[in-house]
């Protein structure tokens, strides 16, 4: 045979074996060689509850087997995975998205969960990117008092998502920028103003302007790098021209009076 074995070990289970005993047997056999995703952990805890296993026994006996801390809150929260759509559960399992990231779905309506499934099935970002995108989408929906599905349906977001010719990282960057601008419109506007002001200063490539991206400090530092007198003079001349420009006034205004 392909397995190069003549015998395969098997167990014949008593038909009277309880649901808990069968789940226990399955967990025991898989404990040494199977890593459960958080989706699987939630479904297992849900099945144990459905089998009428007391919560105290699940906490003490089964949660350590699933590499979970003995937490009543986790025991209450994890089984909520059963309310997710089958396609979303499969996607979260395949991509090994952690519970703390996808638990936001538990407060979403079915339409929003299906919209998320469609969106992430196409984008398929890494785990950290899942976290950032879901946080922003949920925060935008909460702030604007609308369902998350409406955020997913934003025309500019759908347009970026459907650009199949783009490399996946570029498509993600576009989507991230769209959501960032929606979540932090004032901060995004300040960053755009800053980029324009720095460009309009027309400084030498070797002259760098350092500012705090969070805009919490109004300090502006200028760094010059040069190896010759000519390089130094060239940078200084451009700095002098910039000192009398509207671009410099705008740069200072961004940090002094945003």
Long-range contacts (C-beta under 8 A, 24 or more apart in sequence): 18-51, 19-47, 19-50, 19-51, 20-48, 20-51, 20-53, 23-47, 23-48, 23-51, 24-62, 27-62, 27-65, 27-66, 28-65, 31-65, 36-66, 36-67, 37-92, 37-93, 37-96, 38-78, 38-81, 38-92, 38-96, 38-97, 38-98, 38-99, 38-102, 39-81, 39-84, 39-89, 39-92, 39-93, 40-93, 41-66, 41-68, 41-78, 41-99, 42-78, 42-79, 42-80, 42-81, 42-82, 42-99, 43-79, 43-81, 43-82, 43-89, 45-75, 45-78, 45-79, 46-78, 46-79, 46-81, 46-82, 49-79, 77-103, 77-106, 80-106, 84-113, 85-110, 85-113, 85-114, 85-117, 87-114, 87-117, 87-121, 88-113, 88-114, 88-116, 88-117, 91-117, 91-120, 91-121, 95-120, 95-124, 95-127, 95-130, 96-127, 97-127, 97-130, 98-127, 101-127, 101-130, 101-131, 101-134, 102-130, 102-134, 104-134, 104-135, 104-138, 108-138, 108-147, 108-148, 109-147, 109-149, 111-147, 111-149, 112-141, 112-147, 112-148, 112-149, 112-152, 114-149, 115-148, 115-149, 115-152, 115-153, 116-148, 116-152, 118-152, 119-152, 119-161, 122-161, 122-162, 123-161, 123-168, 123-171, 123-172, 123-175, 124-168, 125-172, 129-172, 129-176, 132-176, 133-175, 133-176, 133-179, 136-179, 136-180, 136-182, 136-183, 137-179, 139-183, 140-179, 140-182, 140-183, 151-179, 151-182, 154-178, 154-182, 187-215, 190-215, 190-254, 190-258, 193-250, 193-254, 194-251, 194-254, 196-250, 197-247, 197-248, 197-250, 197-251, 197-254, 198-247, 198-251, 200-245, 200-246, 200-247, 200-250, 201-242, 201-245, 201-247, 201-248, 201-251, 202-238, 202-241, 202-242, 202-247, 203-235, 203-238, 203-239, 203-242, 204-234, 204-235, 204-238, 206-231, 206-235, 207-235, 207-238, 207-239, 209-251, 211-255, 215-254, 215-255, 215-258, 217-255, 218-255, 218-256, 219-255, 220-251, 220-252, 220-255
